[in-house]
Every structure is written in C-alpha cells, then in structure tokens.
Amino acid sequence: DLVEAASRLFQTLRDADRLAGPGGRIAFAPIPETGLGRAINDRLRRAAAPRS
C-alpha cells in the first residue's frame, strides 16, 4: 500500500539511520515508478545522496 508506505517513510528513515549508526548502510527495495511510488523513490534517492 503506497499511501501507507509514504506516511511511514520519514519515521522509517530516521529509525533505520539510528540503527545503522555512523557510517552504516541502509537498504530499501525500490517501489514501482508510478504515481506515489515516484515520490517515494525520489525521497529514497535523495536520502541516499552523499552529505557534506
């Protein structure tokens, strides 16, 4: 359910980041690139981008 996934995305990313710790890695399966899935994948790609 993409609506459910979108509503939980930010909390899930924060939780995963906390659990992975500094230098840790987080893996997510891609969502189909249709409708709300495009927005979810965009957010996941931006979260995966290197930080300065």
mmCIF entry with sequence, helices, sheets and N, C-alpha, C, O atoms, coordinates in Angstrom:
data_MODEL
# 
_entry.id   MODEL 
# 
_entity.id                         1 
_entity.type                       polymer 
_entity.pdbx_number_of_molecules   1 
# 
_entity_poly.entity_id                      1 
_entity_poly.type                           'polypeptide(L)' 
_entity_poly.nstd_linkage                   no 
_entity_poly.nstd_monomer                   no 
_entity_poly.pdbx_seq_one_letter_code       DLVEAASRLFQTLRDADRLAGPGGRIAFAPIPETGLGRAINDRLRRAAAPRS 
_entity_poly.pdbx_seq_one_letter_code_can   DLVEAASRLFQTLRDADRLAGPGGRIAFAPIPETGLGRAINDRLRRAAAPRS 
_entity_poly.pdbx_strand_id                 A 
# 
loop_
_entity_poly_seq.entity_id 
_entity_poly_seq.num 
_entity_poly_seq.mon_id 
_entity_poly_seq.hetero 
1 1  ASP n 
1 2  LEU n 
1 3  VAL n 
1 4  GLU n 
1 5  ALA n 
1 6  ALA n 
1 7  SER n 
1 8  ARG n 
1 9  LEU n 
1 10 PHE n 
1 11 GLN n 
1 12 THR n 
1 13 LEU n 
1 14 ARG n 
1 15 ASP n 
1 16 ALA n 
1 17 ASP n 
1 18 ARG n 
1 19 LEU n 
1 20 ALA n 
1 21 GLY n 
1 22 PRO n 
1 23 GLY n 
1 24 GLY n 
1 25 ARG n 
1 26 ILE n 
1 27 ALA n 
1 28 PHE n 
1 29 ALA n 
1 30 PRO n 
1 31 ILE n 
1 32 PRO n 
1 33 GLU n 
1 34 THR n 
1 35 GLY n 
1 36 LEU n 
1 37 GLY n 
1 38 ARG n 
1 39 ALA n 
1 40 ILE n 
1 41 ASN n 
1 42 ASP n 
1 43 ARG n 
1 44 LEU n 
1 45 ARG n 
1 46 ARG n 
1 47 ALA n 
1 48 ALA n 
1 49 ALA n 
1 50 PRO n 
1 51 ARG n 
1 52 SER n 
# 
_struct_asym.id          A 
_struct_asym.entity_id   1 
# 
loop_
_struct_conf.conf_type_id 
_struct_conf.id 
_struct_conf.pdbx_PDB_helix_id 
_struct_conf.beg_label_comp_id 
_struct_conf.beg_label_asym_id 
_struct_conf.beg_label_seq_id 
_struct_conf.pdbx_beg_PDB_ins_code 
_struct_conf.end_label_comp_id 
_struct_conf.end_label_asym_id 
_struct_conf.end_label_seq_id 
_struct_conf.pdbx_end_PDB_ins_code 
_struct_conf.beg_auth_comp_id 
_struct_conf.beg_auth_asym_id 
_struct_conf.beg_auth_seq_id 
_struct_conf.end_auth_comp_id 
_struct_conf.end_auth_asym_id 
_struct_conf.end_auth_seq_id 
_struct_conf.pdbx_PDB_helix_class 
_struct_conf.details 
_struct_conf.pdbx_PDB_helix_length 
HELX_P HELX_P1 AA1 LEU A 2  ? ALA A 20 ? LEU A 2  ALA A 20 1 ? 19 
HELX_P HELX_P2 AA2 LEU A 36 ? ALA A 48 ? LEU A 36 ALA A 48 1 ? 13 
# 
_struct_conf_type.id          HELX_P 
_struct_conf_type.criteria    ? 
_struct_conf_type.reference   ? 
# 
loop_
_atom_site.group_PDB 
_atom_site.id 
_atom_site.type_symbol 
_atom_site.label_atom_id 
_atom_site.label_alt_id 
_atom_site.label_comp_id 
_atom_site.label_asym_id 
_atom_site.label_entity_id 
_atom_site.label_seq_id 
_atom_site.pdbx_PDB_ins_code 
_atom_site.Cartn_x 
_atom_site.Cartn_y 
_atom_site.Cartn_z 
_atom_site.occupancy 
_atom_site.B_iso_or_equiv 
_atom_site.pdbx_formal_charge 
_atom_site.auth_seq_id 
_atom_site.auth_comp_id 
_atom_site.auth_asym_id 
_atom_site.auth_atom_id 
_atom_site.pdbx_PDB_model_num 
ATOM 1   N N  . ASP A 1 1  ? 0.850  -1.176 0.000   1.00 0.00 ? 1  ASP A N  1 
ATOM 2   C CA . ASP A 1 1  ? 0.000  0.000  0.000   1.00 0.00 ? 1  ASP A CA 1 
ATOM 3   C C  . ASP A 1 1  ? 0.894  1.237  0.000   1.00 0.00 ? 1  ASP A C  1 
ATOM 4   O O  . ASP A 1 1  ? 1.531  1.541  1.009   1.00 0.00 ? 1  ASP A O  1 
ATOM 5   N N  . LEU A 1 2  ? 0.945  1.948  -1.117  1.00 0.00 ? 2  LEU A N  1 
ATOM 6   C CA . LEU A 1 2  ? 1.853  3.089  -1.246  1.00 0.00 ? 2  LEU A CA 1 
ATOM 7   C C  . LEU A 1 2  ? 1.494  4.247  -0.329  1.00 0.00 ? 2  LEU A C  1 
ATOM 8   O O  . LEU A 1 2  ? 2.386  4.961  0.128   1.00 0.00 ? 2  LEU A O  1 
ATOM 9   N N  . VAL A 1 3  ? 0.228  4.451  -0.051  1.00 0.00 ? 3  VAL A N  1 
ATOM 10  C CA . VAL A 1 3  ? -0.168 5.524  0.869   1.00 0.00 ? 3  VAL A CA 1 
ATOM 11  C C  . VAL A 1 3  ? 0.394  5.237  2.259   1.00 0.00 ? 3  VAL A C  1 
ATOM 12  O O  . VAL A 1 3  ? 0.915  6.133  2.923   1.00 0.00 ? 3  VAL A O  1 
ATOM 13  N N  . GLU A 1 4  ? 0.287  4.000  2.689   1.00 0.00 ? 4  GLU A N  1 
ATOM 14  C CA . GLU A 1 4  ? 0.844  3.594  3.990   1.00 0.00 ? 4  GLU A CA 1 
ATOM 15  C C  . GLU A 1 4  ? 2.363  3.759  3.991   1.00 0.00 ? 4  GLU A C  1 
ATOM 16  O O  . GLU A 1 4  ? 2.929  4.272  4.956   1.00 0.00 ? 4  GLU A O  1 
ATOM 17  N N  . ALA A 1 5  ? 3.026  3.324  2.911   1.00 0.00 ? 5  ALA A N  1 
ATOM 18  C CA . ALA A 1 5  ? 4.484  3.444  2.822   1.00 0.00 ? 5  ALA A CA 1 
ATOM 19  C C  . ALA A 1 5  ? 4.911  4.903  2.892   1.00 0.00 ? 5  ALA A C  1 
ATOM 20  O O  . ALA A 1 5  ? 5.865  5.239  3.594   1.00 0.00 ? 5  ALA A O  1 
ATOM 21  N N  . ALA A 1 6  ? 4.215  5.763  2.176   1.00 0.00 ? 6  ALA A N  1 
ATOM 22  C CA . ALA A 1 6  ? 4.561  7.186  2.182   1.00 0.00 ? 6  ALA A CA 1 
ATOM 23  C C  . ALA A 1 6  ? 4.370  7.796  3.563   1.00 0.00 ? 6  ALA A C  1 
ATOM 24  O O  . ALA A 1 6  ? 5.186  8.605  4.006   1.00 0.00 ? 6  ALA A O  1 
ATOM 25  N N  . SER A 1 7  ? 3.307  7.414  4.239   1.00 0.00 ? 7  SER A N  1 
ATOM 26  C CA . SER A 1 7  ? 3.042  8.005  5.552   1.00 0.00 ? 7  SER A CA 1 
ATOM 27  C C  . SER A 1 7  ? 4.056  7.562  6.599   1.00 0.00 ? 7  SER A C  1 
ATOM 28  O O  . SER A 1 7  ? 4.259  8.261  7.591   1.00 0.00 ? 7  SER A O  1 
ATOM 29  N N  . ARG A 1 8  ? 4.680  6.439  6.400   1.00 0.00 ? 8  ARG A N  1 
ATOM 30  C CA . ARG A 1 8  ? 5.668  5.932  7.367   1.00 0.00 ? 8  ARG A CA 1 
ATOM 31  C C  . ARG A 1 8  ? 7.113  6.165  6.937   1.00 0.00 ? 8  ARG A C  1 
ATOM 32  O O  . ARG A 1 8  ? 8.037  5.827  7.676   1.00 0.00 ? 8  ARG A O  1 
ATOM 33  N N  . LEU A 1 9  ? 7.317  6.734  5.757   1.00 0.00 ? 9  LEU A N  1 
ATOM 34  C CA . LEU A 1 9  ? 8.654  6.839  5.184   1.00 0.00 ? 9  LEU A CA 1 
ATOM 35  C C  . LEU A 1 9  ? 9.630  7.596  6.074   1.00 0.00 ? 9  LEU A C  1 
ATOM 36  O O  . LEU A 1 9  ? 10.710 7.082  6.366   1.00 0.00 ? 9  LEU A O  1 
ATOM 37  N N  . PHE A 1 10 ? 9.284  8.793  6.510   1.00 0.00 ? 10 PHE A N  1 
ATOM 38  C CA . PHE A 1 10 ? 10.240 9.609  7.256   1.00 0.00 ? 10 PHE A CA 1 
ATOM 39  C C  . PHE A 1 10 ? 10.604 8.974  8.594   1.00 0.00 ? 10 PHE A C  1 
ATOM 40  O O  . PHE A 1 10 ? 11.773 8.976  8.978   1.00 0.00 ? 10 PHE A O  1 
ATOM 41  N N  . GLN A 1 11 ? 9.627  8.435  9.302   1.00 0.00 ? 11 GLN A N  1 
ATOM 42  C CA . GLN A 1 11 ? 9.934  7.772  10.573  1.00 0.00 ? 11 GLN A CA 1 
ATOM 43  C C  . GLN A 1 11 ? 10.806 6.545  10.340  1.00 0.00 ? 11 GLN A C  1 
ATOM 44  O O  . GLN A 1 11 ? 11.732 6.284  11.108  1.00 0.00 ? 11 GLN A O  1 
ATOM 45  N N  . THR A 1 12 ? 10.517 5.797  9.292   1.00 0.00 ? 12 THR A N  1 
ATOM 46  C CA . THR A 1 12 ? 11.308 4.608  8.975   1.00 0.00 ? 12 THR A CA 1 
ATOM 47  C C  . THR A 1 12 ? 12.740 4.987  8.637   1.00 0.00 ? 12 THR A C  1 
ATOM 48  O O  . THR A 1 12 ? 13.675 4.315  9.074   1.00 0.00 ? 12 THR A O  1 
ATOM 49  N N  . LEU A 1 13 ? 12.930 6.062  7.861   1.00 0.00 ? 13 LEU A N  1 
ATOM 50  C CA . LEU A 1 13 ? 14.285 6.513  7.542   1.00 0.00 ? 13 LEU A CA 1 
ATOM 51  C C  . LEU A 1 13 ? 15.037 6.944  8.799   1.00 0.00 ? 13 LEU A C  1 
ATOM 52  O O  . LEU A 1 13 ? 16.211 6.611  8.961   1.00 0.00 ? 13 LEU A O  1 
ATOM 53  N N  . ARG A 1 14 ? 14.379 7.672  9.679   1.00 0.00 ? 14 ARG A N  1 
ATOM 54  C CA . ARG A 1 14 ? 15.030 8.089  10.933  1.00 0.00 ? 14 ARG A CA 1 
ATOM 55  C C  . ARG A 1 14 ? 15.411 6.873  11.776  1.00 0.00 ? 14 ARG A C  1 
ATOM 56  O O  . ARG A 1 14 ? 16.520 6.808  12.306  1.00 0.00 ? 14 ARG A O  1 
ATOM 57  N N  . ASP A 1 15 ? 14.498 5.916  11.900  1.00 0.00 ? 15 ASP A N  1 
ATOM 58  C CA . ASP A 1 15 ? 14.783 4.708  12.682  1.00 0.00 ? 15 ASP A CA 1 
ATOM 59  C C  . ASP A 1 15 ? 15.940 3.921  12.080  1.00 0.00 ? 15 ASP A C  1 
ATOM 60  O O  . ASP A 1 15 ? 16.830 3.470  12.800  1.00 0.00 ? 15 ASP A O  1 
ATOM 61  N N  . ALA A 1 16 ? 15.929 3.756  10.757  1.00 0.00 ? 16 ALA A N  1 
ATOM 62  C CA . ALA A 1 16 ? 16.990 2.999  10.093  1.00 0.00 ? 16 ALA A CA 1 
ATOM 63  C C  . ALA A 1 16 ? 18.331 3.704  10.247  1.00 0.00 ? 16 ALA A C  1 
ATOM 64  O O  . ALA A 1 16 ? 19.349 3.051  10.475  1.00 0.00 ? 16 ALA A O  1 
ATOM 65  N N  . ASP A 1 17 ? 18.344 5.015  10.125  1.00 0.00 ? 17 ASP A N  1 
ATOM 66  C CA . ASP A 1 17 ? 19.576 5.785  10.287  1.00 0.00 ? 17 ASP A CA 1 
ATOM 67  C C  . ASP A 1 17 ? 20.134 5.621  11.694  1.00 0.00 ? 17 ASP A C  1 
ATOM 68  O O  . ASP A 1 17 ? 21.340 5.457  11.875  1.00 0.00 ? 17 ASP A O  1 
ATOM 69  N N  . ARG A 1 18 ? 19.265 5.664  12.676  1.00 0.00 ? 18 ARG A N  1 
ATOM 70  C CA . ARG A 1 18 ? 19.693 5.497  14.069  1.00 0.00 ? 18 ARG A CA 1 
ATOM 71  C C  . ARG A 1 18 ? 20.261 4.096  14.289  1.00 0.00 ? 18 ARG A C  1 
ATOM 72  O O  . ARG A 1 18 ? 21.291 3.945  14.947  1.00 0.00 ? 18 ARG A O  1 
ATOM 73  N N  . LEU A 1 19 ? 19.606 3.080  13.752  1.00 0.00 ? 19 LEU A N  1 
ATOM 74  C CA . LEU A 1 19 ? 20.056 1.702  13.944  1.00 0.00 ? 19 LEU A CA 1 
ATOM 75  C C  . LEU A 1 19 ? 21.354 1.407  13.197  1.00 0.00 ? 19 LEU A C  1 
ATOM 76  O O  . LEU A 1 19 ? 22.176 0.623  13.670  1.00 0.00 ? 19 LEU A O  1 
ATOM 77  N N  . ALA A 1 20 ? 21.542 2.030  12.033  1.00 0.00 ? 20 ALA A N  1 
ATOM 78  C CA . ALA A 1 20 ? 22.741 1.784  11.230  1.00 0.00 ? 20 ALA A CA 1 
ATOM 79  C C  . ALA A 1 20 ? 23.973 2.418  11.865  1.00 0.00 ? 20 ALA A C  1 
ATOM 80  O O  . ALA A 1 20 ? 25.082 1.904  11.720  1.00 0.00 ? 20 ALA A O  1 
ATOM 81  N N  . GLY A 1 21 ? 23.784 3.525  12.564  1.00 0.00 ? 21 GLY A N  1 
ATOM 82  C CA . GLY A 1 21 ? 24.903 4.194  13.213  1.00 0.00 ? 21 GLY A CA 1 
ATOM 83  C C  . GLY A 1 21 ? 25.781 4.924  12.211  1.00 0.00 ? 21 GLY A C  1 
ATOM 84  O O  . GLY A 1 21 ? 25.527 4.886  11.007  1.00 0.00 ? 21 GLY A O  1 
ATOM 85  N N  . PRO A 1 22 ? 26.824 5.592  12.716  1.00 0.00 ? 22 PRO A N  1 
ATOM 86  C CA . PRO A 1 22 ? 27.724 6.345  11.844  1.00 0.00 ? 22 PRO A CA 1 
ATOM 87  C C  . PRO A 1 22 ? 28.391 5.421  10.822  1.00 0.00 ? 22 PRO A C  1 
ATOM 88  O O  . PRO A 1 22 ? 28.928 4.371  11.176  1.00 0.00 ? 22 PRO A O  1 
ATOM 89  N N  . GLY A 1 23 ? 28.349 5.825  9.564   1.00 0.00 ? 23 GLY A N  1 
ATOM 90  C CA . GLY A 1 23 ? 28.991 5.032  8.515   1.00 0.00 ? 23 GLY A CA 1 
ATOM 91  C C  . GLY A 1 23 ? 28.219 3.782  8.130   1.00 0.00 ? 23 GLY A C  1 
ATOM 92  O O  . GLY A 1 23 ? 28.660 3.030  7.260   1.00 0.00 ? 23 GLY A O  1 
ATOM 93  N N  . GLY A 1 24 ? 27.080 3.546  8.758   1.00 0.00 ? 24 GLY A N  1 
ATOM 94  C CA . GLY A 1 24 ? 26.285 2.358  8.446   1.00 0.00 ? 24 GLY A CA 1 
ATOM 95  C C  . GLY A 1 24 ? 25.577 2.486  7.115   1.00 0.00 ? 24 GLY A C  1 
ATOM 96  O O  . GLY A 1 24 ? 25.520 3.562  6.521   1.00 0.00 ? 24 GLY A O  1 
ATOM 97  N N  . ARG A 1 25 ? 25.048 1.388  6.665   1.00 0.00 ? 25 ARG A N  1 
ATOM 98  C CA . ARG A 1 25 ? 24.336 1.375  5.389   1.00 0.00 ? 25 ARG A CA 1 
ATOM 99  C C  . ARG A 1 25 ? 22.914 0.899  5.602   1.00 0.00 ? 25 ARG A C  1 
ATOM 100 O O  . ARG A 1 25 ? 22.637 0.061  6.460   1.00 0.00 ? 25 ARG A O  1 
ATOM 101 N N  . ILE A 1 26 ? 22.020 1.455  4.798   1.00 0.00 ? 26 ILE A N  1 
ATOM 102 C CA . ILE A 1 26 ? 20.603 1.111  4.855   1.00 0.00 ? 26 ILE A CA 1 
ATOM 103 C C  . ILE A 1 26 ? 20.186 0.695  3.451   1.00 0.00 ? 26 ILE A C  1 
ATOM 104 O O  . ILE A 1 26 ? 20.540 1.370  2.484   1.00 0.00 ? 26 ILE A O  1 
ATOM 105 N N  . ALA A 1 27 ? 19.455 -0.385 3.317   1.00 0.00 ? 27 ALA A N  1 
ATOM 106 C CA . ALA A 1 27 ? 18.989 -0.848 2.002   1.00 0.00 ? 27 ALA A CA 1 
ATOM 107 C C  . ALA A 1 27 ? 17.466 -0.864 1.973   1.00 0.00 ? 27 ALA A C  1 
ATOM 108 O O  . ALA A 1 27 ? 16.818 -1.343 2.903   1.00 0.00 ? 27 ALA A O  1 
ATOM 109 N N  . PHE A 1 28 ? 16.911 -0.335 0.898   1.00 0.00 ? 28 PHE A N  1 
ATOM 110 C CA . PHE A 1 28 ? 15.470 -0.355 0.667   1.00 0.00 ? 28 PHE A CA 1 
ATOM 111 C C  . PHE A 1 28 ? 15.222 -0.924 -0.712  1.00 0.00 ? 28 PHE A C  1 
ATOM 112 O O  . PHE A 1 28 ? 15.984 -0.656 -1.640  1.00 0.00 ? 28 PHE A O  1 
ATOM 113 N N  . ALA A 1 29 ? 14.177 -1.699 -0.858  1.00 0.00 ? 29 ALA A N  1 
ATOM 114 C CA . ALA A 1 29 ? 13.771 -2.180 -2.180  1.00 0.00 ? 29 ALA A CA 1 
ATOM 115 C C  . ALA A 1 29 ? 13.068 -1.043 -2.913  1.00 0.00 ? 29 ALA A C  1 
ATOM 116 O O  . ALA A 1 29 ? 12.291 -0.305 -2.307  1.00 0.00 ? 29 ALA A O  1 
ATOM 117 N N  . PRO A 1 30 ? 13.333 -0.895 -4.210  1.00 0.00 ? 30 PRO A N  1 
ATOM 118 C CA . PRO A 1 30 ? 12.658 0.173  -4.947  1.00 0.00 ? 30 PRO A CA 1 
ATOM 119 C C  . PRO A 1 30 ? 11.162 -0.084 -5.074  1.00 0.00 ? 30 PRO A C  1 
ATOM 120 O O  . PRO A 1 30 ? 10.703 -1.226 -5.062  1.00 0.00 ? 30 PRO A O  1 
ATOM 121 N N  . ILE A 1 31 ? 10.429 0.992  -5.194  1.00 0.00 ? 31 ILE A N  1 
ATOM 122 C CA . ILE A 1 31 ? 8.979  0.970  -5.350  1.00 0.00 ? 31 ILE A CA 1 
ATOM 123 C C  . ILE A 1 31 ? 8.692  1.173  -6.840  1.00 0.00 ? 31 ILE A C  1 
ATOM 124 O O  . ILE A 1 31 ? 9.449  1.884  -7.502  1.00 0.00 ? 31 ILE A O  1 
ATOM 125 N N  . PRO A 1 32 ? 7.632  0.580  -7.392  1.00 0.00 ? 32 PRO A N  1 
ATOM 126 C CA . PRO A 1 32 ? 7.303  0.836  -8.800  1.00 0.00 ? 32 PRO A CA 1 
ATOM 127 C C  . PRO A 1 32 ? 7.190  2.341  -9.082  1.00 0.00 ? 32 PRO A C  1 
ATOM 128 O O  . PRO A 1 32 ? 6.589  3.082  -8.304  1.00 0.00 ? 32 PRO A O  1 
ATOM 129 N N  . GLU A 1 33 ? 7.767  2.777  -10.192 1.00 0.00 ? 33 GLU A N  1 
ATOM 130 C CA . GLU A 1 33 ? 7.827  4.201  -10.553 1.00 0.00 ? 33 GLU A CA 1 
ATOM 131 C C  . GLU A 1 33 ? 6.518  4.710  -11.143 1.00 0.00 ? 33 GLU A C  1 
ATOM 132 O O  . GLU A 1 33 ? 6.517  5.290  -12.228 1.00 0.00 ? 33 GLU A O  1 
ATOM 133 N N  . THR A 1 34 ? 5.425  4.505  -10.457 1.00 0.00 ? 34 THR A N  1 
ATOM 134 C CA . THR A 1 34 ? 4.137  5.022  -10.916 1.00 0.00 ? 34 THR A CA 1 
ATOM 135 C C  . THR A 1 34 ? 3.458  5.735  -9.758  1.00 0.00 ? 34 THR A C  1 
ATOM 136 O O  . THR A 1 34 ? 3.545  5.295  -8.612  1.00 0.00 ? 34 THR A O  1 
ATOM 137 N N  . GLY A 1 35 ? 2.783  6.835  -10.059 1.00 0.00 ? 35 GLY A N  1 
ATOM 138 C CA . GLY A 1 35 ? 2.024  7.556  -9.046  1.00 0.00 ? 35 GLY A CA 1 
ATOM 139 C C  . GLY A 1 35 ? 2.868  7.933  -7.841  1.00 0.00 ? 35 GLY A C  1 
ATOM 140 O O  . GLY A 1 35 ? 3.950  8.504  -7.977  1.00 0.00 ? 35 GLY A O  1 
ATOM 141 N N  . LEU A 1 36 ? 2.365  7.611  -6.677  1.00 0.00 ? 36 LEU A N  1 
ATOM 142 C CA . LEU A 1 36 ? 3.034  7.935  -5.416  1.00 0.00 ? 36 LEU A CA 1 
ATOM 143 C C  . LEU A 1 36 ? 4.398  7.244  -5.303  1.00 0.00 ? 36 LEU A C  1 
ATOM 144 O O  . LEU A 1 36 ? 5.283  7.730  -4.599  1.00 0.00 ? 36 LEU A O  1 
ATOM 145 N N  . GLY A 1 37 ? 4.566  6.129  -5.984  1.00 0.00 ? 37 GLY A N  1 
ATOM 146 C CA . GLY A 1 37 ? 5.848  5.422  -5.981  1.00 0.00 ? 37 GLY A CA 1 
ATOM 147 C C  . GLY A 1 37 ? 6.986  6.285  -6.486  1.00 0.00 ? 37 GLY A C  1 
ATOM 148 O O  . GLY A 1 37 ? 8.113  6.163  -6.005  1.00 0.00 ? 37 GLY A O  1 
ATOM 149 N N  . ARG A 1 38 ? 6.714  7.156  -7.448  1.00 0.00 ? 38 ARG A N  1 
ATOM 150 C CA . ARG A 1 38 ? 7.758  8.056  -7.958  1.00 0.00 ? 38 ARG A CA 1 
ATOM 151 C C  . ARG A 1 38 ? 8.244  8.989  -6.861  1.00 0.00 ? 38 ARG A C  1 
ATOM 152 O O  . ARG A 1 38 ? 9.447  9.221  -6.733  1.00 0.00 ? 38 ARG A O  1 
ATOM 153 N N  . ALA A 1 39 ? 7.335  9.521  -6.076  1.00 0.00 ? 39 ALA A N  1 
ATOM 154 C CA . ALA A 1 39 ? 7.705  10.433 -4.989  1.00 0.00 ? 39 ALA A CA 1 
ATOM 155 C C  . ALA A 1 39 ? 8.481  9.694  -3.901  1.00 0.00 ? 39 ALA A C  1 
ATOM 156 O O  . ALA A 1 39 ? 9.453  10.222 -3.362  1.00 0.00 ? 39 ALA A O  1 
ATOM 157 N N  . ILE A 1 40 ? 8.055  8.480  -3.579  1.00 0.00 ? 40 ILE A N  1 
ATOM 158 C CA . ILE A 1 40 ? 8.753  7.693  -2.560  1.00 0.00 ? 40 ILE A CA 1 
ATOM 159 C C  . ILE A 1 40 ? 10.175 7.393  -3.018  1.00 0.00 ? 40 ILE A C  1 
ATOM 160 O O  . ILE A 1 40 ? 11.122 7.575  -2.252  1.00 0.00 ? 40 ILE A O  1 
ATOM 161 N N  . ASN A 1 41 ? 10.338 6.933  -4.266  1.00 0.00 ? 41 ASN A N  1 
ATOM 162 C CA . ASN A 1 41 ? 11.675 6.631  -4.781  1.00 0.00 ? 41 ASN A CA 1 
ATOM 163 C C  . ASN A 1 41 ? 12.543 7.876  -4.842  1.00 0.00 ? 41 ASN A C  1 
ATOM 164 O O  . ASN A 1 41 ? 13.744 7.802  -4.579  1.00 0.00 ? 41 ASN A O  1 
ATOM 165 N N  . ASP A 1 42 ? 11.958 9.022  -5.184  1.00 0.00 ? 42 ASP A N  1 
ATOM 166 C CA . ASP A 1 42 ? 12.716 10.268 -5.204  1.00 0.00 ? 42 ASP A CA 1 
ATOM 167 C C  . ASP A 1 42 ? 13.260 10.575 -3.817  1.00 0.00 ? 42 ASP A C  1 
ATOM 168 O O  . ASP A 1 42 ? 14.422 10.953 -3.672  1.00 0.00 ? 42 ASP A O  1 
ATOM 169 N N  . ARG A 1 43 ? 12.431 10.414 -2.811  1.00 0.00 ? 43 ARG A N  1 
ATOM 170 C CA . ARG A 1 43 ? 12.867 10.684 -1.431  1.00 0.00 ? 43 ARG A CA 1 
ATOM 171 C C  . ARG A 1 43 ? 13.952 9.708  -1.001  1.00 0.00 ? 43 ARG A C  1 
ATOM 172 O O  . ARG A 1 43 ? 14.902 10.097 -0.321  1.00 0.00 ? 43 ARG A O  1 
ATOM 173 N N  . LEU A 1 44 ? 13.820 8.442  -1.393  1.00 0.00 ? 44 LEU A N  1 
ATOM 174 C CA . LEU A 1 44 ? 14.845 7.455  -1.055  1.00 0.00 ? 44 LEU A CA 1 
ATOM 175 C C  . LEU A 1 44 ? 16.165 7.786  -1.751  1.00 0.00 ? 44 LEU A C  1 
ATOM 176 O O  . LEU A 1 44 ? 17.230 7.654  -1.148  1.00 0.00 ? 44 LEU A O  1 
ATOM 177 N N  . ARG A 1 45 ? 16.104 8.215  -3.019  1.00 0.00 ? 45 ARG A N  1 
ATOM 178 C CA . ARG A 1 45 ? 17.332 8.592  -3.733  1.00 0.00 ? 45 ARG A CA 1 
ATOM 179 C C  . ARG A 1 45 ? 17.992 9.796  -3.069  1.00 0.00 ? 45 ARG A C  1 
ATOM 180 O O  . ARG A 1 45 ? 19.213 9.824  -2.913  1.00 0.00 ? 45 ARG A O  1 
ATOM 181 N N  . ARG A 1 46 ? 17.199 10.788 -2.676  1.00 0.00 ? 46 ARG A N  1 
ATOM 182 C CA . ARG A 1 46 ? 17.777 11.965 -2.011  1.00 0.00 ? 46 ARG A CA 1 
ATOM 183 C C  . ARG A 1 46 ? 18.371 11.597 -0.654  1.00 0.00 ? 46 ARG A C  1 
ATOM 184 O O  . ARG A 1 46 ? 19.399 12.145 -0.257  1.00 0.00 ? 46 ARG A O  1 
ATOM 185 N N  . ALA A 1 47 ? 17.734 10.684 0.051   1.00 0.00 ? 47 ALA A N  1 
ATOM 186 C CA . ALA A 1 47 ? 18.268 10.249 1.349   1.00 0.00 ? 47 ALA A CA 1 
ATOM 187 C C  . ALA A 1 47 ? 19.584 9.498  1.171   1.00 0.00 ? 47 ALA A C  1 
ATOM 188 O O  . ALA A 1 47 ? 20.431 9.505  2.065   1.00 0.00 ? 47 ALA A O  1 
ATOM 189 N N  . ALA A 1 48 ? 19.757 8.847  0.014   1.00 0.00 ? 48 ALA A N  1 
ATOM 190 C CA . ALA A 1 48 ? 20.970 8.069  -0.238  1.00 0.00 ? 48 ALA A CA 1 
ATOM 191 C C  . ALA A 1 48 ? 22.122 8.924  -0.758  1.00 0.00 ? 48 ALA A C  1 
ATOM 192 O O  . ALA A 1 48 ? 23.258 8.453  -0.814  1.00 0.00 ? 48 ALA A O  1 
ATOM 193 N N  . ALA A 1 49 ? 21.850 10.164 -1.135  1.00 0.00 ? 49 ALA A N  1 
ATOM 194 C CA . ALA A 1 49 ? 22.888 11.034 -1.696  1.00 0.00 ? 49 ALA A CA 1 
ATOM 195 C C  . ALA A 1 49 ? 23.930 11.364 -0.634  1.00 0.00 ? 49 ALA A C  1 
ATOM 196 O O  . ALA A 1 49 ? 23.605 11.481 0.548   1.00 0.00 ? 49 ALA A O  1 
ATOM 197 N N  . PRO A 1 50 ? 25.184 11.515 -1.060  1.00 0.00 ? 50 PRO A N  1 
ATOM 198 C CA . PRO A 1 50 ? 26.237 11.877 -0.097  1.00 0.00 ? 50 PRO A CA 1 
ATOM 199 C C  . PRO A 1 50 ? 25.918 13.201 0.592   1.00 0.00 ? 50 PRO A C  1 
ATOM 200 O O  . PRO A 1 50 ? 25.375 14.120 -0.022  1.00 0.00 ? 50 PRO A O  1 
ATOM 201 N N  . ARG A 1 51 ? 26.257 13.281 1.847   1.00 0.00 ? 51 ARG A N  1 
ATOM 202 C CA . ARG A 1 51 ? 26.054 14.512 2.628   1.00 0.00 ? 51 ARG A CA 1 
ATOM 203 C C  . ARG A 1 51 ? 27.390 15.184 2.843   1.00 0.00 ? 51 ARG A C  1 
ATOM 204 O O  . ARG A 1 51 ? 28.413 14.523 3.019   1.00 0.00 ? 51 ARG A O  1 
ATOM 205 N N  . SER A 1 52 ? 27.371 16.503 2.827   1.00 0.00 ? 52 SER A N  1 
ATOM 206 C CA . SER A 1 52 ? 28.638 17.229 3.035   1.00 0.00 ? 52 SER A CA 1 
ATOM 207 C C  . SER A 1 52 ? 28.805 17.634 4.470   1.00 0.00 ? 52 SER A C  1 
ATOM 208 O O  . SER A 1 52 ? 29.809 18.251 4.825   1.00 0.00 ? 52 SER A O  1 
# 
